[in-house]
Amino acid sequence: MNWRKSTHSSQSDCVEAAPAAAAVVVRDSADPGGPRLRVGARGWRTLLERARSGALDLPA
């Protein structure tokens, strides 16, 4: 898999994502052999759109 992580992530607190057939696979970069989460392409797009809009930000 071609794993990628955000350029905004720190060295210890990040997730990596890789494309898969009609989905995206997500893992903890600190534990590459650990559990993985498979998200459908539509769900991944929705997650990114909500994150970009600020809808997932914690209250100040």
mmCIF file of the N, C-alpha and C atoms, coordinates in Angstrom:
data_MODEL
# 
_entry.id   MODEL 
# 
loop_
_atom_site.group_PDB 
_atom_site.id 
_atom_site.type_symbol 
_atom_site.label_atom_id 
_atom_site.label_alt_id 
_atom_site.label_comp_id 
_atom_site.label_asym_id 
_atom_site.label_entity_id 
_atom_site.label_seq_id 
_atom_site.pdbx_PDB_ins_code 
_atom_site.Cartn_x 
_atom_site.Cartn_y 
_atom_site.Cartn_z 
_atom_site.occupancy 
_atom_site.B_iso_or_equiv 
_atom_site.pdbx_formal_charge 
_atom_site.auth_seq_id 
_atom_site.auth_comp_id 
_atom_site.auth_asym_id 
_atom_site.auth_atom_id 
_atom_site.pdbx_PDB_model_num 
ATOM 1   N N  . MET A 1 1  ? 0.840   -1.180 0.000  1.00 0.00 ? 1  MET A N  1 
ATOM 2   C CA . MET A 1 1  ? 0.000   0.000  0.000  1.00 0.00 ? 1  MET A CA 1 
ATOM 3   C C  . MET A 1 1  ? 0.885   1.243  0.000  1.00 0.00 ? 1  MET A C  1 
ATOM 4   N N  . ASN A 1 2  ? 0.365   2.280  -0.567 1.00 0.00 ? 2  ASN A N  1 
ATOM 5   C CA . ASN A 1 2  ? 1.065   3.558  -0.625 1.00 0.00 ? 2  ASN A CA 1 
ATOM 6   C C  . ASN A 1 2  ? 0.546   4.456  0.493  1.00 0.00 ? 2  ASN A C  1 
ATOM 7   N N  . TRP A 1 3  ? 1.160   4.371  1.680  1.00 0.00 ? 3  TRP A N  1 
ATOM 8   C CA . TRP A 1 3  ? 0.705   5.112  2.857  1.00 0.00 ? 3  TRP A CA 1 
ATOM 9   C C  . TRP A 1 3  ? 1.136   6.560  2.782  1.00 0.00 ? 3  TRP A C  1 
ATOM 10  N N  . ARG A 1 4  ? 0.224   7.463  3.172  1.00 0.00 ? 4  ARG A N  1 
ATOM 11  C CA . ARG A 1 4  ? 0.511   8.904  3.204  1.00 0.00 ? 4  ARG A CA 1 
ATOM 12  C C  . ARG A 1 4  ? 0.020   9.477  4.520  1.00 0.00 ? 4  ARG A C  1 
ATOM 13  N N  . LYS A 1 5  ? 0.714   10.504 5.001  1.00 0.00 ? 5  LYS A N  1 
ATOM 14  C CA . LYS A 1 5  ? 0.228   11.221 6.176  1.00 0.00 ? 5  LYS A CA 1 
ATOM 15  C C  . LYS A 1 5  ? 0.313   12.709 5.902  1.00 0.00 ? 5  LYS A C  1 
ATOM 16  N N  . SER A 1 6  ? -0.444  13.459 6.639  1.00 0.00 ? 6  SER A N  1 
ATOM 17  C CA . SER A 1 6  ? -0.509  14.901 6.458  1.00 0.00 ? 6  SER A CA 1 
ATOM 18  C C  . SER A 1 6  ? 0.834   15.539 6.759  1.00 0.00 ? 6  SER A C  1 
ATOM 19  N N  . THR A 1 7  ? 1.180   16.543 6.003  1.00 0.00 ? 7  THR A N  1 
ATOM 20  C CA . THR A 1 7  ? 2.395   17.304 6.279  1.00 0.00 ? 7  THR A CA 1 
ATOM 21  C C  . THR A 1 7  ? 2.216   18.151 7.537  1.00 0.00 ? 7  THR A C  1 
ATOM 22  N N  . HIS A 1 8  ? 0.993   18.274 8.026  1.00 0.00 ? 8  HIS A N  1 
ATOM 23  C CA . HIS A 1 8  ? 0.702   19.045 9.234  1.00 0.00 ? 8  HIS A CA 1 
ATOM 24  C C  . HIS A 1 8  ? 0.770   18.191 10.497 1.00 0.00 ? 8  HIS A C  1 
ATOM 25  N N  . SER A 1 9  ? 0.976   16.898 10.351 1.00 0.00 ? 9  SER A N  1 
ATOM 26  C CA . SER A 1 9  ? 0.991   16.035 11.529 1.00 0.00 ? 9  SER A CA 1 
ATOM 27  C C  . SER A 1 9  ? 2.353   16.083 12.218 1.00 0.00 ? 9  SER A C  1 
ATOM 28  N N  . SER A 1 10 ? 2.330   15.779 13.524 1.00 0.00 ? 10 SER A N  1 
ATOM 29  C CA . SER A 1 10 ? 3.590   15.718 14.265 1.00 0.00 ? 10 SER A CA 1 
ATOM 30  C C  . SER A 1 10 ? 4.215   14.345 14.048 1.00 0.00 ? 10 SER A C  1 
ATOM 31  N N  . GLN A 1 11 ? 5.367   14.133 14.593 1.00 0.00 ? 11 GLN A N  1 
ATOM 32  C CA . GLN A 1 11 ? 6.044   12.842 14.433 1.00 0.00 ? 11 GLN A CA 1 
ATOM 33  C C  . GLN A 1 11 ? 5.363   11.727 15.213 1.00 0.00 ? 11 GLN A C  1 
ATOM 34  N N  . SER A 1 12 ? 4.704   12.052 16.330 1.00 0.00 ? 12 SER A N  1 
ATOM 35  C CA . SER A 1 12 ? 4.149   10.993 17.168 1.00 0.00 ? 12 SER A CA 1 
ATOM 36  C C  . SER A 1 12 ? 2.623   10.900 17.138 1.00 0.00 ? 12 SER A C  1 
ATOM 37  N N  . ASP A 1 13 ? 1.945   11.920 16.690 1.00 0.00 ? 13 ASP A N  1 
ATOM 38  C CA . ASP A 1 13 ? 0.478   11.930 16.724 1.00 0.00 ? 13 ASP A CA 1 
ATOM 39  C C  . ASP A 1 13 ? -0.110  12.025 15.328 1.00 0.00 ? 13 ASP A C  1 
ATOM 40  N N  . CYS A 1 14 ? -0.087  10.935 14.606 1.00 0.00 ? 14 CYS A N  1 
ATOM 41  C CA . CYS A 1 14 ? -0.655  11.037 13.266 1.00 0.00 ? 14 CYS A CA 1 
ATOM 42  C C  . CYS A 1 14 ? -1.216  9.700  12.807 1.00 0.00 ? 14 CYS A C  1 
ATOM 43  N N  . VAL A 1 15 ? -2.054  9.803  11.819 1.00 0.00 ? 15 VAL A N  1 
ATOM 44  C CA . VAL A 1 15 ? -2.570  8.636  11.146 1.00 0.00 ? 15 VAL A CA 1 
ATOM 45  C C  . VAL A 1 15 ? -2.055  8.667  9.717  1.00 0.00 ? 15 VAL A C  1 
ATOM 46  N N  . GLU A 1 16 ? -2.043  7.518  9.098  1.00 0.00 ? 16 GLU A N  1 
ATOM 47  C CA . GLU A 1 16 ? -1.667  7.410  7.697  1.00 0.00 ? 16 GLU A CA 1 
ATOM 48  C C  . GLU A 1 16 ? -2.852  6.809  6.949  1.00 0.00 ? 16 GLU A C  1 
ATOM 49  N N  . ALA A 1 17 ? -2.987  7.181  5.706  1.00 0.00 ? 17 ALA A N  1 
ATOM 50  C CA . ALA A 1 17 ? -4.071  6.678  4.879  1.00 0.00 ? 17 ALA A CA 1 
ATOM 51  C C  . ALA A 1 17 ? -3.512  6.151  3.571  1.00 0.00 ? 17 ALA A C  1 
ATOM 52  N N  . ALA A 1 18 ? -4.151  5.123  3.054  1.00 0.00 ? 18 ALA A N  1 
ATOM 53  C CA . ALA A 1 18 ? -3.744  4.544  1.773  1.00 0.00 ? 18 ALA A CA 1 
ATOM 54  C C  . ALA A 1 18 ? -4.991  4.192  0.977  1.00 0.00 ? 18 ALA A C  1 
ATOM 55  N N  . PRO A 1 19 ? -4.963  4.449  -0.323 1.00 0.00 ? 19 PRO A N  1 
ATOM 56  C CA . PRO A 1 19 ? -6.118  4.082  -1.143 1.00 0.00 ? 19 PRO A CA 1 
ATOM 57  C C  . PRO A 1 19 ? -6.227  2.566  -1.284 1.00 0.00 ? 19 PRO A C  1 
ATOM 58  N N  . ALA A 1 20 ? -7.457  2.083  -1.343 1.00 0.00 ? 20 ALA A N  1 
ATOM 59  C CA . ALA A 1 20 ? -7.752  0.673  -1.587 1.00 0.00 ? 20 ALA A CA 1 
ATOM 60  C C  . ALA A 1 20 ? -8.952  0.634  -2.526 1.00 0.00 ? 20 ALA A C  1 
ATOM 61  N N  . ALA A 1 21 ? -9.310  -0.524 -2.972 1.00 0.00 ? 21 ALA A N  1 
ATOM 62  C CA . ALA A 1 21 ? -10.430 -0.656 -3.907 1.00 0.00 ? 21 ALA A CA 1 
ATOM 63  C C  . ALA A 1 21 ? -11.699 -0.046 -3.317 1.00 0.00 ? 21 ALA A C  1 
ATOM 64  N N  . ALA A 1 22 ? -12.172 1.055  -3.891 1.00 0.00 ? 22 ALA A N  1 
ATOM 65  C CA . ALA A 1 22 ? -13.394 1.759  -3.485 1.00 0.00 ? 22 ALA A CA 1 
ATOM 66  C C  . ALA A 1 22 ? -13.396 2.147  -2.009 1.00 0.00 ? 22 ALA A C  1 
ATOM 67  N N  . ALA A 1 23 ? -12.204 2.328  -1.424 1.00 0.00 ? 23 ALA A N  1 
ATOM 68  C CA . ALA A 1 23 ? -12.122 2.666  -0.006 1.00 0.00 ? 23 ALA A CA 1 
ATOM 69  C C  . ALA A 1 23 ? -10.784 3.324  0.303  1.00 0.00 ? 23 ALA A C  1 
ATOM 70  N N  . VAL A 1 24 ? -10.624 3.705  1.563  1.00 0.00 ? 24 VAL A N  1 
ATOM 71  C CA . VAL A 1 24 ? -9.364  4.220  2.095  1.00 0.00 ? 24 VAL A CA 1 
ATOM 72  C C  . VAL A 1 24 ? -9.092  3.439  3.372  1.00 0.00 ? 24 VAL A C  1 
ATOM 73  N N  . VAL A 1 25 ? -7.841  3.025  3.559  1.00 0.00 ? 25 VAL A N  1 
ATOM 74  C CA . VAL A 1 25 ? -7.446  2.308  4.763  1.00 0.00 ? 25 VAL A CA 1 
ATOM 75  C C  . VAL A 1 25 ? -6.645  3.268  5.628  1.00 0.00 ? 25 VAL A C  1 
ATOM 76  N N  . VAL A 1 26 ? -6.948  3.302  6.929  1.00 0.00 ? 26 VAL A N  1 
ATOM 77  C CA . VAL A 1 26 ? -6.317  4.239  7.856  1.00 0.00 ? 26 VAL A CA 1 
ATOM 78  C C  . VAL A 1 26 ? -5.642  3.434  8.968  1.00 0.00 ? 26 VAL A C  1 
ATOM 79  N N  . ARG A 1 27 ? -4.439  3.890  9.382  1.00 0.00 ? 27 ARG A N  1 
ATOM 80  C CA . ARG A 1 27 ? -3.727  3.236  10.480 1.00 0.00 ? 27 ARG A CA 1 
ATOM 81  C C  . ARG A 1 27 ? -2.990  4.274  11.316 1.00 0.00 ? 27 ARG A C  1 
ATOM 82  N N  . ASP A 1 28 ? -2.577  3.878  12.504 1.00 0.00 ? 28 ASP A N  1 
ATOM 83  C CA . ASP A 1 28 ? -1.770  4.706  13.391 1.00 0.00 ? 28 ASP A CA 1 
ATOM 84  C C  . ASP A 1 28 ? -0.321  4.591  12.925 1.00 0.00 ? 28 ASP A C  1 
ATOM 85  N N  . SER A 1 29 ? 0.320   5.698  12.610 1.00 0.00 ? 29 SER A N  1 
ATOM 86  C CA . SER A 1 29 ? 1.690   5.640  12.099 1.00 0.00 ? 29 SER A CA 1 
ATOM 87  C C  . SER A 1 29 ? 2.673   5.117  13.144 1.00 0.00 ? 29 SER A C  1 
ATOM 88  N N  . ALA A 1 30 ? 2.346   5.237  14.431 1.00 0.00 ? 30 ALA A N  1 
ATOM 89  C CA . ALA A 1 30 ? 3.223   4.734  15.484 1.00 0.00 ? 30 ALA A CA 1 
ATOM 90  C C  . ALA A 1 30 ? 3.127   3.211  15.623 1.00 0.00 ? 30 ALA A C  1 
ATOM 91  N N  . ASP A 1 31 ? 2.105   2.609  15.022 1.00 0.00 ? 31 ASP A N  1 
ATOM 92  C CA . ASP A 1 31 ? 1.899   1.160  15.105 1.00 0.00 ? 31 ASP A CA 1 
ATOM 93  C C  . ASP A 1 31 ? 1.502   0.624  13.731 1.00 0.00 ? 31 ASP A C  1 
ATOM 94  N N  . PRO A 1 32 ? 2.428   0.660  12.758 1.00 0.00 ? 32 PRO A N  1 
ATOM 95  C CA . PRO A 1 32 ? 2.072   0.272  11.388 1.00 0.00 ? 32 PRO A CA 1 
ATOM 96  C C  . PRO A 1 32 ? 1.578   -1.162 11.236 1.00 0.00 ? 32 PRO A C  1 
ATOM 97  N N  . GLY A 1 33 ? 1.929   -2.036 12.162 1.00 0.00 ? 33 GLY A N  1 
ATOM 98  C CA . GLY A 1 33 ? 1.451   -3.414 12.087 1.00 0.00 ? 33 GLY A CA 1 
ATOM 99  C C  . GLY A 1 33 ? 0.165   -3.635 12.864 1.00 0.00 ? 33 GLY A C  1 
ATOM 100 N N  . GLY A 1 34 ? -0.332  -2.588 13.490 1.00 0.00 ? 34 GLY A N  1 
ATOM 101 C CA . GLY A 1 34 ? -1.536  -2.683 14.321 1.00 0.00 ? 34 GLY A CA 1 
ATOM 102 C C  . GLY A 1 34 ? -2.815  -2.674 13.509 1.00 0.00 ? 34 GLY A C  1 
ATOM 103 N N  . PRO A 1 35 ? -3.926  -2.440 14.182 1.00 0.00 ? 35 PRO A N  1 
ATOM 104 C CA . PRO A 1 35 ? -5.229  -2.467 13.514 1.00 0.00 ? 35 PRO A CA 1 
ATOM 105 C C  . PRO A 1 35 ? -5.359  -1.383 12.445 1.00 0.00 ? 35 PRO A C  1 
ATOM 106 N N  . ARG A 1 36 ? -6.190  -1.683 11.490 1.00 0.00 ? 36 ARG A N  1 
ATOM 107 C CA . ARG A 1 36 ? -6.466  -0.748 10.389 1.00 0.00 ? 36 ARG A CA 1 
ATOM 108 C C  . ARG A 1 36 ? -7.965  -0.564 10.264 1.00 0.00 ? 36 ARG A C  1 
ATOM 109 N N  . LEU A 1 37 ? -8.346  0.615  9.839  1.00 0.00 ? 37 LEU A N  1 
ATOM 110 C CA . LEU A 1 37 ? -9.753  0.947  9.644  1.00 0.00 ? 37 LEU A CA 1 
ATOM 111 C C  . LEU A 1 37 ? -9.983  1.164  8.159  1.00 0.00 ? 37 LEU A C  1 
ATOM 112 N N  . ARG A 1 38 ? -10.938 0.441  7.605  1.00 0.00 ? 38 ARG A N  1 
ATOM 113 C CA . ARG A 1 38 ? -11.283 0.587  6.188  1.00 0.00 ? 38 ARG A CA 1 
ATOM 114 C C  . ARG A 1 38 ? -12.544 1.444  6.092  1.00 0.00 ? 38 ARG A C  1 
ATOM 115 N N  . VAL A 1 39 ? -12.449 2.547  5.351  1.00 0.00 ? 39 VAL A N  1 
ATOM 116 C CA . VAL A 1 39 ? -13.551 3.491  5.199  1.00 0.00 ? 39 VAL A CA 1 
ATOM 117 C C  . VAL A 1 39 ? -13.935 3.546  3.729  1.00 0.00 ? 39 VAL A C  1 
ATOM 118 N N  . GLY A 1 40 ? -15.205 3.447  3.448  1.00 0.00 ? 40 GLY A N  1 
ATOM 119 C CA . GLY A 1 40 ? -15.668 3.550  2.072  1.00 0.00 ? 40 GLY A CA 1 
ATOM 120 C C  . GLY A 1 40 ? -15.323 4.917  1.491  1.00 0.00 ? 40 GLY A C  1 
ATOM 121 N N  . ALA A 1 41 ? -15.178 4.984  0.190  1.00 0.00 ? 41 ALA A N  1 
ATOM 122 C CA . ALA A 1 41 ? -14.782 6.228  -0.487 1.00 0.00 ? 41 ALA A CA 1 
ATOM 123 C C  . ALA A 1 41 ? -15.746 7.372  -0.169 1.00 0.00 ? 41 ALA A C  1 
ATOM 124 N N  . ARG A 1 42 ? -17.020 7.092  -0.152 1.00 0.00 ? 42 ARG A N  1 
ATOM 125 C CA . ARG A 1 42 ? -18.005 8.149  0.146  1.00 0.00 ? 42 ARG A CA 1 
ATOM 126 C C  . ARG A 1 42 ? -17.867 8.646  1.586  1.00 0.00 ? 42 ARG A C  1 
ATOM 127 N N  . GLY A 1 43 ? -17.699 7.730  2.527  1.00 0.00 ? 43 GLY A N  1 
ATOM 128 C CA . GLY A 1 43 ? -17.505 8.108  3.920  1.00 0.00 ? 43 GLY A CA 1 
ATOM 129 C C  . GLY A 1 43 ? -16.232 8.914  4.122  1.00 0.00 ? 43 GLY A C  1 
ATOM 130 N N  . TRP A 1 44 ? -15.162 8.549  3.410  1.00 0.00 ? 44 TRP A N  1 
ATOM 131 C CA . TRP A 1 44 ? -13.894 9.275  3.508  1.00 0.00 ? 44 TRP A CA 1 
ATOM 132 C C  . TRP A 1 44 ? -14.057 10.703 2.996  1.00 0.00 ? 44 TRP A C  1 
ATOM 133 N N  . ARG A 1 45 ? -14.727 10.854 1.859  1.00 0.00 ? 45 ARG A N  1 
ATOM 134 C CA . ARG A 1 45 ? -14.961 12.200 1.315  1.00 0.00 ? 45 ARG A CA 1 
ATOM 135 C C  . ARG A 1 45 ? -15.767 13.048 2.297  1.00 0.00 ? 45 ARG A C  1 
ATOM 136 N N  . THR A 1 46 ? -16.801 12.445 2.904  1.00 0.00 ? 46 THR A N  1 
ATOM 137 C CA . THR A 1 46 ? -17.618 13.166 3.871  1.00 0.00 ? 46 THR A CA 1 
ATOM 138 C C  . THR A 1 46 ? -16.792 13.583 5.081  1.00 0.00 ? 46 THR A C  1 
ATOM 139 N N  . LEU A 1 47 ? -15.961 12.689 5.590  1.00 0.00 ? 47 LEU A N  1 
ATOM 140 C CA . LEU A 1 47 ? -15.101 13.013 6.719  1.00 0.00 ? 47 LEU A CA 1 
ATOM 141 C C  . LEU A 1 47 ? -14.182 14.185 6.391  1.00 0.00 ? 47 LEU A C  1 
ATOM 142 N N  . LEU A 1 48 ? -13.541 14.151 5.242  1.00 0.00 ? 48 LEU A N  1 
ATOM 143 C CA . LEU A 1 48 ? -12.640 15.237 4.852  1.00 0.00 ? 48 LEU A CA 1 
ATOM 144 C C  . LEU A 1 48 ? -13.389 16.559 4.680  1.00 0.00 ? 48 LEU A C  1 
ATOM 145 N N  . GLU A 1 49 ? -14.554 16.518 4.058  1.00 0.00 ? 49 GLU A N  1 
ATOM 146 C CA . GLU A 1 49 ? -15.343 17.744 3.877  1.00 0.00 ? 49 GLU A CA 1 
ATOM 147 C C  . GLU A 1 49 ? -15.727 18.349 5.222  1.00 0.00 ? 49 GLU A C  1 
ATOM 148 N N  . ARG A 1 50 ? -16.160 17.513 6.175  1.00 0.00 ? 50 ARG A N  1 
ATOM 149 C CA . ARG A 1 50 ? -16.557 18.014 7.497  1.00 0.00 ? 50 ARG A CA 1 
ATOM 150 C C  . ARG A 1 50 ? -15.358 18.558 8.256  1.00 0.00 ? 50 ARG A C  1 
ATOM 151 N N  . ALA A 1 51 ? -14.218 17.884 8.146  1.00 0.00 ? 51 ALA A N  1 
ATOM 152 C CA . ALA A 1 51 ? -13.006 18.359 8.828  1.00 0.00 ? 51 ALA A CA 1 
ATOM 153 C C  . ALA A 1 51 ? -12.566 19.698 8.260  1.00 0.00 ? 51 ALA A C  1 
ATOM 154 N N  . ARG A 1 52 ? -12.582 19.815 6.939  1.00 0.00 ? 52 ARG A N  1 
ATOM 155 C CA . ARG A 1 52 ? -12.167 21.073 6.298  1.00 0.00 ? 52 ARG A CA 1 
ATOM 156 C C  . ARG A 1 52 ? -13.102 22.235 6.640  1.00 0.00 ? 52 ARG A C  1 
ATOM 157 N N  . SER A 1 53 ? -14.383 21.935 6.831  1.00 0.00 ? 53 SER A N  1 
ATOM 158 C CA . SER A 1 53 ? -15.349 22.998 7.117  1.00 0.00 ? 53 SER A CA 1 
ATOM 159 C C  . SER A 1 53 ? -15.304 23.450 8.573  1.00 0.00 ? 53 SER A C  1 
ATOM 160 N N  . GLY A 1 54 ? -14.615 22.693 9.423  1.00 0.00 ? 54 GLY A N  1 
ATOM 161 C CA . GLY A 1 54 ? -14.561 23.031 10.838 1.00 0.00 ? 54 GLY A CA 1 
ATOM 162 C C  . GLY A 1 54 ? -15.650 22.359 11.651 1.00 0.00 ? 54 GLY A C  1 
ATOM 163 N N  . ALA A 1 55 ? -16.507 21.572 11.022 1.00 0.00 ? 55 ALA A N  1 
ATOM 164 C CA . ALA A 1 55 ? -17.617 20.943 11.714 1.00 0.00 ? 55 ALA A CA 1 
ATOM 165 C C  . ALA A 1 55 ? -17.163 19.944 12.782 1.00 0.00 ? 55 ALA A C  1 
ATOM 166 N N  . LEU A 1 56 ? -15.922 19.481 12.725 1.00 0.00 ? 56 LEU A N  1 
ATOM 167 C CA . LEU A 1 56 ? -15.426 18.500 13.689 1.00 0.00 ? 56 LEU A CA 1 
ATOM 168 C C  . LEU A 1 56 ? -14.499 19.113 14.729 1.00 0.00 ? 56 LEU A C  1 
ATOM 169 N N  . ASP A 1 57 ? -14.326 20.430 14.693 1.00 0.00 ? 57 ASP A N  1 
ATOM 170 C CA . ASP A 1 57 ? -13.446 21.098 15.659 1.00 0.00 ? 57 ASP A CA 1 
ATOM 171 C C  . ASP A 1 57 ? -14.018 21.005 17.068 1.00 0.00 ? 57 ASP A C  1 
ATOM 172 N N  . LEU A 1 58 ? -13.147 20.859 18.041 1.00 0.00 ? 58 LEU A N  1 
ATOM 173 C CA . LEU A 1 58 ? -13.572 20.861 19.435 1.00 0.00 ? 58 LEU A CA 1 
ATOM 174 C C  . LEU A 1 58 ? -13.958 22.277 19.851 1.00 0.00 ? 58 LEU A C  1 
ATOM 175 N N  . PRO A 1 59 ? -14.895 22.405 20.783 1.00 0.00 ? 59 PRO A N  1 
ATOM 176 C CA . PRO A 1 59 ? -15.273 23.743 21.246 1.00 0.00 ? 59 PRO A CA 1 
ATOM 177 C C  . PRO A 1 59 ? -14.096 24.443 21.921 1.00 0.00 ? 59 PRO A C  1 
ATOM 178 N N  . ALA A 1 60 ? -14.042 25.750 21.789 1.00 0.00 ? 60 ALA A N  1 
ATOM 179 C CA . ALA A 1 60 ? -12.939 26.527 22.380 1.00 0.00 ? 60 ALA A CA 1 
ATOM 180 C C  . ALA A 1 60 ? -13.058 26.613 23.872 1.00 0.00 ? 60 ALA A C  1 
# 
